[in-house]
Amino acid sequence: MRWLCWGHPTTLRPDIHCDPRPQRDLRARPCRLVSVQHSLSRYLGFTVFAYSVKSRDRKMVGDLTGAQAHASTAKCLNTWALSLGMIMTILLIIIPILIL
């Protein structure tokens, strides 16, 4: 008994012939990229918001050193979020062009 693909033995239905390689879905890759971009922007944005709130709270208490440290972290994460968002957007435009 020889197995063709997807678990169909040749002795049960010899008229079924299928390609063992899965079909490429042209929309799957850009959709995954959009999903990753959305997730990155959401989670990095929330983290930046949390650090900026911590910075504001430290400033209100009078701890300027802690406020500057949290503000610096928020600025760095914001820069990373912007850079990754731009790279993902460019890839989102280029990948479908290269596929077709």
MOBELQUI-V273649 format. One record per helix or strand of 3 or more residues. SS is the DSSP state (hx for helix, st for strand). FROM is the first residue (numbers start at 1). LEN is the number of residues. If there is no record, write none. Layout:
ss & from & len
SS & FROM & LEN
SS & FROM & LEN
This chain:
ss & from & len
hx & 26 & 36
hx & 64 & 36
